[in-house]
């Protein structure tokens, strides 16, 4: 893309030379392009004749003083993205750096390192991401070596609305310190709007280690400083920072008229984008807030919306900022504490002193209702100071590209509830379902999830457990296996409230069951009988068969609610292993944990 733009400008290169450059650049990674740019710059400063690459490598990048190893523990891709940015910035700064997926890193190698940075997200209730389970356990074990010569840094990513905020990052920090390693920079725990803080921390970290790890150069005596933005621009891949503008094709309600839930099947057009995805990936959706909600918030704090605020170096109206730049639906604990100070509310002040009650209140309250606790006039700066920056919502993709080509499908539950006489809506779900019309535009990107993938072996059996909208990725799994003519058996567990109103994609599942693509379908509708029945109950009813499938090499996938469902299913699996495998509780827990390490038990929970 960059070369195409350059070719349109006045250039000392002829068309053939530009064509050769385009061909060469198309096969290089952003990091390789950065190195090549340094090589050519060095050539331009000397004789003008290119040396053999082997000689140039020695001249431009000789005698590294050390290496920075960057390890990411990532569940959905955020930690991986921060780690990749850090790697690119290190390379630009002339620091030799190597990037590792935590699942590919051998813990004993920490004893050979001088400088390490771990970027860690937290999964579920304070658990390590699936790709970091082994490293996380290793550092707690007696096998972990002494690390007296290691200097390290840790970035924790999390959501402060949860009790175990950034727990995995805190764990890695504690484990490394216990083994004698020394932090060269203080650990940072980042909330959902982490980008700006992550950039600043990365800069401080690299500035700190630069003297120890910078590449020593000859010839020109300096390392080429290529801005990271230019490197990123060489890639045409759309991303979170550079989303693709898709159009809405379909928004169809797939729950019944009398259902207590509004669940939508969403179809978006990706034609011409070049975006590709695999079953198990997620779609990131950048949304705009409701103008009506913005008006209500402005009225509550006695502002007009015409006030100017500074966002990312740009001055825009407060109203525009609230629609496009800030999170104005869900409240969070820090926000409650800040507003208790601004408003002087005794109720909020008391809440702020009890972490459990504070978290519970914030998790069930929207910003407008927090501001309504005590009538308070705020300045524009005070209002935006209360708010988090808007972050995209991630939705499990409900389609396989082998089936739908240049489309992407989602299964979206509309967040909607009564608050007194008013109705409250979720920001992204109401945007997709109520405020977008067919043909309207929405900015999206693909979030790859390597921790939730079909087995490479098409003959492997698959057990899928997805109540409610947790069914979404399994629609993509089954479409994919159908189009690949996979021979492996497929068993689906689905649950919701009622059979008649809430059986999502019922006709499709019945078709797949009839054709033999789905070999077994077990459902649990909790409100169709006096006693509540959930998917974990159905799993336990088929204990012997589940155990046999596991003995036959089955992969188990769970998608949906992390708070209750995922825990109950996890406990059910341990019980099955305990009873059917004739193991004690500890052995059964280890068996299930080993399934996770082998990627035969994968979860996408939220």
Buried (B, 14 or more C-beta within 10 A) or exposed (E): EBBEEBBEEEEEEEEEEBEEBBEEBEEEEBBBBBBBBBBEBBBEEEEEEBBEEEEBEBBBBEEBBBBBBBBBBBBBBBBBBBBBBBBBBBBBBBBBBEBBBBBEBEBEEBBEBBBBBBBBBBBBBBBBBBBBBBBBBBBEEEEBBEBEEBBBBBBBBBBBBBEBBBBBBBBBBBBBBEBEBEBBBEBBBBBBBBBEBBBEBBEEBBEBBBEBBBBEBEBBEEBBEBEBEBBBBBBEBBBBEEBBEBBBBEBEBBBBEEBEBBBBBBBBBBEEBEBEBBBBBBBBBBBBBBEEBBEBBBEBBEBEBEBEBEBEEEEBBBBBBBBBBBBBBBBBBBBBBBBBEBBEBEEBBEBBEEEEEBBEBBEEBBBBBBBBBBEBEBBBEBBBEBBBBBBBBBBBBBBBBBBBEBBBBBBBBBBBEEEEEEEBBBBBBBBBBBBBEEEEEBBBBBBBBBBBBBBEEEEBBBBBBBBBBBBBBBBBBBBBBBEEEBEBBBBBBBBBBBEEBBBBBBEEBEEBBEEEBBBBBBBBBBBBEEEEBBBBBBBBEBBEBBBEBBEEEBBBBBBBBBEEBBBBBBBBBBBBBBBBEEBEEEBBBBBBBEBBBEBBBBBBBB
